[in-house]
Amino acid sequence: MIHQLTEMRWVESAATIAAAAILCALLIVILRPLLARYALARPNARSSHTTPTPQGGGIAVIAATIATTCIALYLSAGTPEPAGRLLALFAATVFIALLGAADDIRSVAVMPRLLFQALAVAVVIHALPADMRVVPSLPWWIERTLLVIGGLWFVNLVNFMDGLDWMTVAEVVPITVTLALIGAFGVLPRQDAIIASSLCGAMIGFAYFNRPVARLFLGDVGSLPIGLLLGWLLLLLAANGHLAAALLMPLYYLADATITLLRRLFRGEPVWHAHRAHFYQLATDRGFSVAGVVTSVFAVNVGLSALALLIVIWPSRTIETAALAGGTLLVACELFAFTRGRQ
């Protein structure tokens, strides 16, 4: 029975990825002329591009993710998780996407933006079952508060790191493929494995248009809701007893963004202003090509995802400790190489 379920999930994940990729690519083809006319991203202090480029590809990514997930759940057999939880997630995703679109078109002030993002994250966290815990030793209200703060950071984390062609693709695809694989083994709930597969396919469909030199960017309309969806999926993995795996997969993004933020805070810089202080940005300033940076980040993320998959399939304290140590070393070497630059 387990073998049959696993095989069915493999087929379901593959079909969902393919459908989402095709739908996203078609939507981009339709939307791109409008985006080129009304949503140009002009170079600023943070930019790695030098010419105005259409942004807003995230509209297609999020639309394809939500549509493919709903269609897959409708067509496939079995009973999905409570519909209210999915509705809360997708409502918050659309809300944050609209907020990102407003910021793409006309900059939204920092505090209102953060407050609206926190509201969306709080709605998603509130939709979790009351008995779902990540760290049971913490009081319930403290854990929920920390989850909202962590979710808010993750939403902005993807946005901060989306500063290079293919960078978000190099992060999201390995993570979502791994989550889909974990779902195929029956570890992650089926509904959430379908969400991961849909997001993976949508990012693959977007990747063709975002390849260096990019003809289309995600925009905040894409990076912010992608952060929410990824954070949700990783939270559910952690709540299912795999906190180490949930931390391993996004470890490069977490390290680069968090260390950069702390360094800027210590220097007294306004952290809400555009900048080029991320490690991957320093790498391009110090001799790495864009393709070289994203290829290296992709390889690191594949390694981190493989370690995460290993400790999910063969749970063991020894393997988990070794995987965390290996993942930390891998990310540290990547950050050091980017800081050092090409010799």
Number of C-alpha atoms within 10 A of each C-alpha: 6 9 11 9 12 16 14 14 22 17 11 20 27 16 16 25 27 18 23 30 26 17 21 30 24 15 18 23 13 12 15 20 12 14 19 17 9 13 21 20 21 13 13 12 9 16 17 16 17 9 11 13 17 23 26 29 30 28 25 27 32 27 19 27 31 19 14 27 25 16 12 20 17 12 8 12 9 10 10 14 12 10 9 11 17 19 13 18 21 19 15 22 26 18 18 29 25 18 19 26 23 15 16 18 17 9 11 15 10 10 9 10 17 15 12 14 27 19 17 25 27 19 16 24 21 14 15 15 9 10 8 12 20 20 13 11 8 11 10 15 9 9 16 19 13 11 18 21 14 15 26 23 21 26 23 21 21 28 23 20 20 22 21 25 25 28 23 24 22 23 24 25 23 23 27 26 23 23 30 29 21 20 24 24 20 16 18 23 18 23 20 23 27 29 28 30 33 35 32 30 32 32 33 24 26 28 24 14 21 22 18 17 13 16 17 26 28 27 26 29 30 28 29 29 32 29 23 28 25 22 23 19 22 23 21 20 25 19 17 15 16 21 18 18 25 24 19 26 29 22 21 24 20 19 16 21 24 15 14 17 19 12 14 15 12 9 10 9 12 11 14 9 9 12 16 17 16 21 24 27 22 17 23 21 17 15 14 18 14 22 17 13 23 22 15 16 22 22 15 23 27 20 19 29 24 20 22 27 20 16 21 22 11 10 13 12 10 9 15 20 13 14 21 20 12 16 25 17 12 17 23 15 13 20 21 12 15 23 18 14 16 13 7
